[in-house]
Amino acid sequence: MIVTLTMNPSVDRTADVAGPLERGGVNRLSDITDVAGGKGINVTRVLRGSGAASTAWMRSACCRTSATAARSSSRRCSCTA
């Protein structure tokens, strides 16, 4: 078991655009995804993806990541597969 520690976790937000970008047009978002990030969390995500046992610890909460971890509040995180 490998344990990583992330003292300054972040939330990485990705937005998808429904169609091609048009200059002067209205470009609408089709989906927004929030994923926990930070060096230790990203290392745990890669280790788990390769089959190794790993747990990511953050300053404010503990979160075991299997594929992605989403922040549910400022004090907690919830993990999804």
Secondary structure, DSSP 4 states (H G I P E B T S, - for coil): -EEEEESS-EEEEEEEESS---TTS---EEEEEEEEESHHHHHHHHHHHTT--EEEEESS-EE--SSEEEE-SSS-EEEE-
